[in-house]
């Protein structure tokens, strides 16, 4: 059986409209400004985070001279004295407090390890202290030569003794308590001439 023949059907291709992406226009200038601002804001924070610590404050020779002058007189300054140092040196009060803590710790460690004050030297030091608790530099030189100690050791001893007296420890406990850091020291009651009037003398 023969199938009927049909004429071929021609399908005409229709042109499709071109699809062009409709992207919003971007101002290149604004993008550059935003990137620059982002870089300015993040770079210092990232650098600080990478370093892991804040930049240290550099203390100049003039500023160090101011701090040392106060330290030689009083190694435990109060808030008013710290503010006065800050005004004179231009350093933040926090930096000054940190410097005093570090310097005091280092000097105490140095003296504790390398210096032993004998009972005879302590006797002379307390005699001088009862006469003048805040001697001048020249007097410190003279005392250091007399007892055979370094001037800095004598100076720190006077500073520490003044600090104990301000806290009420010197007169309340007696100078003998201050000898605990010196293994060779003897009780001050064995030297009645060194006792201040506020302390009763022990009878042997």
LOTOR-466139 format. One record per residue (C-alpha): chain; x, y, z; residue number from 0. Coordinates in Angstrom, 2 decimals, padded with zeros to 5 digits. Layout:
{"A" {X Y Z} NUM} ...
# end
This chain:
{"A" {000.00 000.00 000.00} 0} {"A" {001.40 003.33 -001.05} 1} {"A" {001.22 006.29 001.27} 2} {"A" {000.08 009.61 -000.16} 3} {"A" {002.77 012.12 -000.77} 4} {"A" {002.47 015.51 000.89} 5} {"A" {004.38 018.57 -000.19} 6} {"A" {007.20 019.47 002.17} 7} {"A" {006.43 022.15 004.73} 8} {"A" {008.93 024.97 004.95} 9} {"A" {009.28 026.42 008.46} 10} {"A" {010.61 029.90 008.40} 11} {"A" {012.92 030.77 011.34} 12} {"A" {011.93 033.91 013.15} 13} {"A" {014.66 036.20 014.51} 14} {"A" {014.78 036.36 018.33} 15} {"A" {015.25 039.72 019.96} 16} {"A" {018.73 040.22 021.34} 17} {"A" {018.90 039.97 025.13} 18} {"A" {021.19 042.59 026.53} 19} {"A" {021.87 042.60 030.30} 20} {"A" {020.40 045.59 031.99} 21} {"A" {023.04 046.33 034.67} 22} {"A" {022.88 049.54 036.70} 23} {"A" {025.52 052.04 035.85} 24} {"A" {028.36 052.28 038.41} 25} {"A" {030.19 055.50 039.04} 26} {"A" {033.86 054.54 038.98} 27} {"A" {034.81 057.65 040.93} 28} {"A" {032.53 056.77 043.87} 29} {"A" {033.83 053.20 043.96} 30} {"A" {037.40 054.43 044.15} 31} {"A" {036.57 056.84 046.97} 32} {"A" {034.82 054.11 048.97} 33} {"A" {037.76 051.77 048.54} 34} {"A" {040.17 054.47 049.65} 35} {"A" {038.06 055.27 052.73} 36} {"A" {037.80 051.56 053.57} 37} {"A" {041.57 051.22 053.30} 38} {"A" {042.17 054.24 055.52} 39} {"A" {039.86 052.96 058.25} 40} {"A" {040.97 049.34 058.31} 41} {"A" {044.70 049.57 057.73} 42} {"A" {045.66 051.06 061.16} 43} {"A" {043.41 048.60 062.97} 44} {"A" {044.81 045.65 061.06} 45} {"A" {048.38 046.75 061.63} 46} {"A" {047.72 047.22 065.34} 47} {"A" {046.07 043.80 065.54} 48} {"A" {048.96 042.18 063.72} 49} {"A" {051.50 043.77 065.99} 50} {"A" {049.59 042.54 069.03} 51} {"A" {050.45 045.54 071.18} 52} {"A" {050.09 049.28 071.28} 53} {"A" {053.02 051.45 070.29} 54} {"A" {055.27 052.27 073.23} 55} {"A" {055.67 055.85 074.35} 56} {"A" {059.24 057.01 073.88} 57} {"A" {060.52 059.03 076.84} 58} {"A" {063.04 061.71 075.92} 59} {"A" {066.10 062.61 077.99} 60} {"A" {064.43 065.79 079.26} 61} {"A" {061.31 063.89 080.30} 62} {"A" {063.41 061.21 081.98} 63} {"A" {065.28 063.89 083.90} 64} {"A" {061.99 065.21 085.30} 65} {"A" {060.85 061.74 086.34} 66} {"A" {064.18 060.91 087.94} 67} {"A" {064.21 064.13 089.97} 68} {"A" {060.83 063.25 091.46} 69} {"A" {061.78 059.61 091.92} 70} {"A" {064.89 060.51 093.93} 71} {"A" {062.70 062.45 096.36} 72} {"A" {059.71 060.12 096.50} 73} {"A" {059.43 056.78 094.71} 74} {"A" {055.70 056.50 095.50} 75} {"A" {054.14 059.78 094.35} 76} {"A" {050.50 060.63 094.96} 77} {"A" {047.99 061.67 092.30} 78} {"A" {048.77 065.37 092.70} 79} {"A" {052.49 064.79 092.19} 80} {"A" {051.84 062.59 089.17} 81} {"A" {049.69 065.32 087.63} 82} {"A" {052.46 067.83 088.31} 83} {"A" {054.97 065.58 086.55} 84} {"A" {052.60 065.15 083.62} 85} {"A" {052.29 068.93 083.26} 86} {"A" {056.06 069.41 083.36} 87} {"A" {057.05 066.50 081.13} 88} {"A" {054.11 066.35 078.73} 89} {"A" {053.74 062.61 079.37} 90} {"A" {050.39 060.92 080.05} 91} {"A" {049.78 060.12 083.70} 92} {"A" {049.38 056.43 082.85} 93} {"A" {052.87 056.35 081.34} 94} {"A" {054.33 058.05 084.42} 95} {"A" {052.69 055.55 086.78} 96} {"A" {053.97 052.66 084.69} 97} {"A" {057.50 054.10 084.69} 98} {"A" {057.50 054.51 088.47} 99} {"A" {056.28 050.95 089.03} 100} {"A" {058.93 049.48 086.74} 101} {"A" {061.78 051.62 088.07} 102} {"A" {060.91 050.93 091.70} 103} {"A" {060.66 047.18 091.07} 104} {"A" {064.00 047.05 089.25} 105} {"A" {065.84 049.01 091.92} 106} {"A" {064.41 046.95 094.76} 107} {"A" {065.34 043.73 092.99} 108} {"A" {068.86 045.03 092.34} 109} {"A" {069.40 046.06 095.95} 110} {"A" {067.79 042.91 097.36} 111} {"A" {070.03 040.63 095.31} 112} {"A" {073.33 042.48 095.39} 113} {"A" {073.33 044.39 098.68} 114} {"A" {073.47 043.22 102.27} 115} {"A" {073.24 045.90 104.93} 116} {"A" {074.97 044.94 108.15} 117} {"A" {073.64 045.82 111.62} 118} {"A" {076.41 048.39 112.05} 119} {"A" {075.44 050.09 108.78} 120} {"A" {071.77 050.04 109.78} 121} {"A" {072.62 051.66 113.08} 122} {"A" {074.26 054.58 111.29} 123} {"A" {071.43 054.84 108.75} 124} {"A" {068.77 055.06 111.46} 125} {"A" {070.81 057.64 113.35} 126} {"A" {070.96 059.76 110.21} 127} {"A" {067.27 059.19 109.48} 128} {"A" {066.19 060.38 112.92} 129} {"A" {068.20 063.56 112.35} 130} {"A" {066.95 064.17 108.80} 131} {"A" {064.57 061.83 106.98} 132} {"A" {065.09 063.54 103.62} 133} {"A" {068.79 064.34 103.23} 134} {"A" {070.20 066.31 100.32} 135} {"A" {072.40 064.81 097.61} 136} {"A" {075.54 066.03 099.35} 137} {"A" {074.38 064.50 102.63} 138} {"A" {073.64 061.22 100.86} 139} {"A" {077.17 061.22 099.47} 140} {"A" {078.57 061.74 102.95} 141} {"A" {076.36 059.03 104.49} 142} {"A" {077.26 056.56 101.73} 143} {"A" {080.97 057.10 102.34} 144} {"A" {080.50 056.81 106.09} 145} {"A" {078.65 053.48 105.99} 146} {"A" {080.53 052.08 103.00} 147} {"A" {077.51 051.63 100.72} 148} {"A" {076.70 052.89 097.26} 149} {"A" {074.92 056.22 097.21} 150} {"A" {071.98 054.72 095.31} 151} {"A" {071.55 052.02 097.97} 152} {"A" {071.45 054.64 100.72} 153} {"A" {069.05 056.78 098.71} 154} {"A" {066.61 053.90 098.14} 155} {"A" {066.84 052.91 101.82} 156} {"A" {065.78 056.44 102.83} 157} {"A" {062.97 056.39 100.26} 158} {"A" {061.63 053.06 101.51} 159} {"A" {061.89 054.13 105.15} 160} {"A" {059.99 057.36 104.42} 161} {"A" {057.32 055.33 102.62} 162} {"A" {056.91 053.05 105.63} 163} {"A" {056.67 056.04 107.94} 164} {"A" {053.97 057.63 105.75} 165} {"A" {051.98 054.41 105.98} 166} {"A" {052.38 054.40 109.74} 167} {"A" {054.53 051.28 109.73} 168} {"A" {057.74 052.90 110.92} 169} {"A" {056.38 054.28 114.19} 170} {"A" {053.68 051.68 114.76} 171} {"A" {055.86 048.62 114.27} 172} {"A" {059.23 050.06 115.08} 173} {"A" {062.32 050.13 112.88} 174} {"A" {063.05 046.52 113.82} 175} {"A" {060.30 045.40 111.45} 176} {"A" {062.12 047.05 108.57} 177} {"A" {065.08 044.76 109.14} 178} {"A" {063.26 041.66 107.97} 179} {"A" {064.70 042.02 104.50} 180} {"A" {068.21 042.06 105.94} 181} {"A" {069.10 038.56 107.27} 182} {"A" {071.99 039.86 109.35} 183} {"A" {070.06 042.65 111.05} 184} {"A" {069.38 042.68 114.76} 185} {"A" {066.33 044.17 116.55} 186} {"A" {066.52 047.93 116.89} 187} {"A" {065.59 047.64 120.59} 188} {"A" {069.15 046.56 121.18} 189} {"A" {070.13 050.11 120.26} 190} {"A" {068.04 052.30 122.62} 191} {"A" {069.66 055.46 121.30} 192} {"A" {067.98 054.85 117.92} 193} {"A" {064.44 054.62 119.22} 194} {"A" {062.15 057.59 118.47} 195} {"A" {060.34 059.10 121.45} 196} {"A" {057.03 057.47 120.43} 197} {"A" {058.36 053.96 121.02} 198} {"A" {058.92 052.57 124.51} 199} {"A" {062.31 051.11 125.16} 200} {"A" {062.55 047.46 126.02} 201} {"A" {064.31 046.49 129.19} 202} {"A" {066.90 043.79 128.87} 203} 
# end
